[in-house]
Amino acid sequence: MNISASMVKELRDKTGAGMMDCKKALTESNGDMDKAIDYLREKGISKAAKKAERIAAEGLSNIYINKNNAVIIELNSETDFVAKNEEFKNLLDVIGETILKNKCETLEDALNLKNNEETLNDLIINATAKIGEKISLRRFEFLTKNENEVFGSYLHMGGKISSLTIVEGNNEEVARDVAMQAAAMRPLYISVESVPSKDLEHEKSVIKEQVINEGKKIEFADKIVEGRINKFYEETVLEEQSFIKDSELKVKDYLMNNNSKLVKLVKYEVGEGMEKRNDDFAAEVMNQIK
């Protein structure tokens, strides 16, 4: 069968594959467009599989809210360049909105959710093959609030950091302000009570060593440790931090003054805790072109 240029263009527009790959797919499938798409998908899955071990520590996070439900999500790529691509952003939106709609809770379940006729896993594999970088859904959290609570969301650095709060008291401005505080100041804990005893004891032991090494008298050590622990709280505990809109207030004071209570905080920083690529990606691209 004669494969026309218009058929190749149509297949390329539908799949994003290269012209020669499209022509070969159409030839192999005797001009059947659906079979050609399947052929390219199969080849794409094969190509994507080779990228499975590559490091994807860049990407974006985002938040999706519908009434009493919300999802915070992180989608990773290998380079920041790809994360800025509209196709990557659209994929993030499709995944986030699909999870939100289906009230999903585990990664395995999420990847098996369907968007039209394809699973989210299929969409990710196809994007990996088309874009040429490993794309992976790293994590998400599904949150539900009560009627007397509100969500607050804030994206920092274009989605490199996302912060989602649930605040009791029905004040959306307060909820957003607290989410902004968390995104900008990066606390480790919500309240003093939420600091794990293991973390607290570790910090105390470190501070005590510092005090002794500074030559302070041992009988004063405990009092000095107590003072520095308060400083530790001010730096790492959200409610104890100075409120960024009014440094005279602590966050807990701001909440109390507005008859609000922080119920939940989820904060994602893209790539946190992951190994970063250290290879010269530009050189890799040039090698592929050659």
N, C-alpha and C positions, 0 to 999 in steps of 0.2 A: 504493500500500500504506500502511496506517495504521502509523505509527511510534509505538510505545508508550513510555511513560516508562521502563519496565523495560529496554527495549532500549537506550535512550540511556544509562541508568545502567551497563548491562553494558559498553557500548563505552567509556564514560568510565573505568570501573575498569580496563579492559584497556590503555588508551592514555594516560590522564592528560590527554587533551584536554578543552577546554571543552564545556559542554553543547550550545551552539548549533552548534559545529563537529561534534559527534557526531551531532546530529540531521540536519544537512545531509549528512554523509557517508552516513548510513543512507538518506536520501531519494535521494541520487544513485546509490546501489548497490542500490536497491529492497529494502532490508531485509537484504541479504546481509552478515553480520557480517564475514566474511573480506575481502570486497571493500571494506567500509567501513574496515577497518583499513588496507588498502593505500592507500585514498584519503587517509586522514589521514597516513600515512607519506609519501606523495608530497608533500602540502602541507607536512608538517613538514620534509622535506628542502629544500623551496623556502625556508621561513623560516630554516632553519639556515644556508643558503648566504649569506643576507644578513649573517650575523654573522661570516663567515669572516675579515674583515679587522679585527675588534675585538681588543683586547689581552686576552689571558688569561695573567696573570702571578701569580695566586694559585693555590690548590689544595692538594694533599697529595702526599706521597711515602710509600711503604711498601715492606716487604720480605717476600718469600714464599720459604719454604725447604721442600724435600722431599728428604730423604736427602743426596745429594751435589750437588744442584743448588739454585741460589738465583737470585732475580730482585729487583732493586731498581728502582723505577719512580716516575715523576713524572707526575701527571695534573693539568692546569691548568684553572682557571675564571677568570672575570673578577673575582669578588669573594670575599672570605673567608667571607661569609655562605653562599654556595652550597657552598663547600668543607666546611662543617660539616653540610651536609644529609645525612641517612642514604642518600638515593638516590645522591648523588655518591659516598659511601663504598662503597656496594655495587657501583657501577660500577667503581671502582678495584679492588676485590677480584676481580671477574669478569675484568677485563683482566689483572691480575697472575697469577691462578691459571691462566688460559688460556695465557698466554705461558710460564709455568713448565712446564706440562704438555706443551707442544709444542716446548720447547727452541728458541725463536725468537731470532733475533739482530739483525734489522733492523726499523726502523719500518714499512717497506712490507710486509714479510712479516707482522708482527704485526697490522697493520690488516686484513689479508686472512684472518686466522685466524677460524674459525667457533666460535661458542658456540651450541649447538643449531643453529638454521637461519639465524642472523644472523651476519654478520661483526662483528668488533670495531668496524670503521669505521661499520657500520650502527648499532650500539649508541650510539656517540658522537654520531652525527648525530641520532638520536632523542632522546637526552638533551639535546642543544643546543636542539632544537625544544620539548621539553616544559618544561625548566627556564627557558628564555628567555635563557640566557647561552651564550657560546661555550665549549665544552668541548674540550680537545685533549690528546692523548697526546704529551707533549713528548719524553720519552726513557726508556730503560730499559737495564739491562745484565744479561746472563745470565752467571752464574758457575758453574763446576764445580770441586769440590775433590777431593783424593785421600783415601784411607781413613785416612791418618795426619795428616789436617788436620781442622780444625773451623771452622764458621761462627760468627761473632759478630755480633749485630745489635742496634741501638739506635735508637729513635725519640725525637727531642727536640722539645719544643714541639708535641706532638700530631701529629707527622708533618711539621712544617715543615722539619725536618732529619732525614734518615735516613742511618745509617752502617752499612756492611756490611764485615766483615773476613773474611779467611781466615788462620788461624793454624796453623802446623805445631806439633805437640806434643800434640794431643788434649786440651787443657785448655779446656773451654767457658767457664769463668769468666774466664779470661785473655782469650779472644777477645772476650767481651762487654765486659769492662772497657776494652779498647783501642778497641772501637767507640764506647763511651760517651765516652772521652777525645776521640776525633776529632769526635764530634757536638758536644760542649761547647766544645772549644778551637779548632775549625776550622783545623787545620793545612793548609798548602798542598802539602806534600810528605811522603813517608813517611820517607825517610832522607836523610842528607847527600849520599850518592852519587846520589840520584835528583833532586837540584836541577839543573835545566838550566844549562849553562855560561852561556847568554845571561842568565838571571835573576841568576845569581851575579855576573857582571861588571857588570851594571846596578846592582845593589845596592852593589857596591864603589865604583863611580864616584860614586854619590850620596853615600855616606858620606865619600869623599875630599873632595868639594866642601864638605861640612859641616865637616870638620876644618879645611880651609883658611880657610873663612869664620869659624871660631871663633878664628882667629889662632894656631893651633898651628904649631910649627916644622915645615917640610916634611920634615926628616930623621926626624921622629917619626911622620909621617903613616901610613906603611905598618903600623907596629906598632899604632897606634890603630885603623886600619881592620880589622886582624885581630881585635882584641878585640871590636869592634862587630859583625863578621860572626858571631862566636860567639853574640852576643845575638840576631842575626837568625835563626840556626839554632834557638835555644831557643824563639823565638816562632812560627816557621813550619814547623818540621820535627817531625813526630809523635814520632819516636823520641828527639828531643833535648828535648822538653817535660818539665816537671816533672809527675810522675804525680799526677792529681787526688786519688787516695785516699791518697797518701803523698808529700808534697812533698820528702821527703829523697831520693827516687828519681827518676831519669829513666825514661821509658817503656821505653827500651831495656834498662835495668837490671831493671825489673820483668819484662820478657820473658825475659831471660837467667836470672834467679833462678828462673823457673818452667819452664826448659828449653823455651822456646817461641820461635818465630820468626814475625814478621809477613811473610806472603807477598803479601797483596793488601788494598787498601783502596779502597772506592768510597763517596763521600759526596755526597749530593744535598741542596742547600738550595733549597727551592721558589722559583722566580722569579729565581734568581741570574743576573745578566747580561742580564735582560730589562727592557724598558721597562715601567713601572708605569702603571696608569690614573691620570689626574689630574683626571678629570671628576667632577662631583657625581652619583654613581650614585643617591642617594636622590631627587634632583630628577628624574632620568630616570624612575624608577619612578612618582613622583607624576604626571608628565606622561602616562605610559601609562595610569594609572588615570583621569585626566581625559578 
